[in-house]
Amino acid sequence: MHHLIYFSFLIWITSCGSNPTLIEREIISEKISAFNILSDNHDYLHVMMGEYDGNKQEAFDKFNGIIAMEDNSELLPIKKALSRITSVNKDSLLVNRLDALVDYYQSGLSIQIEAIFKGYGHNVPFEGKSALIVYDSLTFKSN
């Protein structure tokens, strides 16, 4: 019994001393990753809506597969919206809603990432692929 109390106390002590920068890094890393995934695959949405040439169902399957493979909490609203679509050809309203969600979600992620950068005094717009490198350089300078 004493071992359990000691072990619980040890976990509590180590969690209180955790590095807040590491936690922030994990948060921004998920935001950057989600932003990049949505940016890299946004064209599939336009195919699904018929704005770009291509097979709508194939575009849906690819986009859905890419999102489904990700274990990123930032993508949960996208996963939920995808789960409501049963047929790309019949659910055009839901596909349009998905596109609107992704458009606004990407914008929101961009604003959140830039806000964190501004907190470190970095006022230059970020490039998606190098954003984590920039973040790491900013946090290294502030330590």
N, C-alpha and C positions, 0 to 999 in steps of 0.2 A: 504494500500500500504506500509506503514511504517513497518507493521508487517512482510510483505514478505521480505523486505530488511533486517530487523533485523534477521529474521530466516535464510536467506541465509548467512548472515555474521557469524552467530553462527555456522552453519554447516561448513563453510570455516575454521573458527578458530579451531574448534575441529578436523577437518581432518588434519590440519597442525601439530597438537600436537599428532597425533596418535603414538602408540608404534611400532617402526620398528621391534622389536623382535616378536611381535604378527604376523605381516605380514609375516616375515620370517618363523615363526612356521607354519602358514597356508600353505605356499609354500612347506616346507619340509614334512609336514603332507600329502599333496596330493601326493607327489613323493613317500613317503614310502608306502602309501596305494596302489598306482598303482603298485609299485614294488611287494608288497605282493600278490595282486590279480593275477597278471600275473604269479608269481612264483607258487602260490597255484594251478593254473588251467592250467599250461603249458602242462601237460600230455594229455589234450584233443586235443591239436594241433597234437600231435604225433599219436593219434588214427585217427584223420581226415586225416592224410597223409598216414595211413596204416602201420606205423612203430610199433605201439602197437596194440594188439588185441582189438577189440571192434567195435561197430556200429558207423560208421563215421558220419552219420546224427545225431544220438543221442548226440555224442560228440560235434558236431557243435552247436546243439540246447542248450546244457548245457552251453558251453563257451559263446555263443552269449547272452544267458539269463543273465548270471552273469555280463558280461560287460555292457549290456544294462541297468541293474538296477543301475549302479553306476553313480553318479553325480560328476564326477572327470574330470576336464579339461585335466589332464595328459593322460587320456584314449581316447581322441578324435581321434587320428590317428588310434587306434585299432578299434574303432567303425566305422570309415570311411572304413577301409579295410574289415571289416566284412560285411558292406552294399554292397560291390561289389560282394560278393559270393552269387550266386543264387542256386547252387546245389553243395554240397560237392563232389559228385561223378563225376560231369562233370567239375568242376572248379578246378582241381588239381593244375594248375599253380597258381591260386589265393590263394589257401590254402597254397602252399609252400611259396608264397610271404608274407602271413600273418605270418607264422612261422618265416620267416627271420626278418620281422618287429618286432615281439615280442622279438626274441632273441636279436637284436640290441637295441631295446627300453629298455629292462630290463638292459642291460649293461650300456646304457646311464644314466638311472635313478640311477643305483648303483654308477656310477662315480660322478654324481651330488650330491648325498647324502653324499658320502665320502668327496667330496670337501668342502661341508658346515661343516662337522665335522672337517676337517683339519684346516679350518678357526678358529676354537676354540681350536686348538692344540691337537685334538684327532686323533691319527694316527693308531688306531686299526681298522681293517675291521669291518663293522657293521653286526649285525644279524638282519634280516628283522623284526622279531616280536618285538624286544626290541629297535629298532632304535629310536623311538620317546621318549622313556624313557631316553635313552642316550642323545639325543638332549636336552631334558628338563634339565637334570642334568648339561650339559655343559653350557647352557645359564644361569642357576641359579648361577653357579660359577662365570660367567663373569660379573654379575650385581653388 
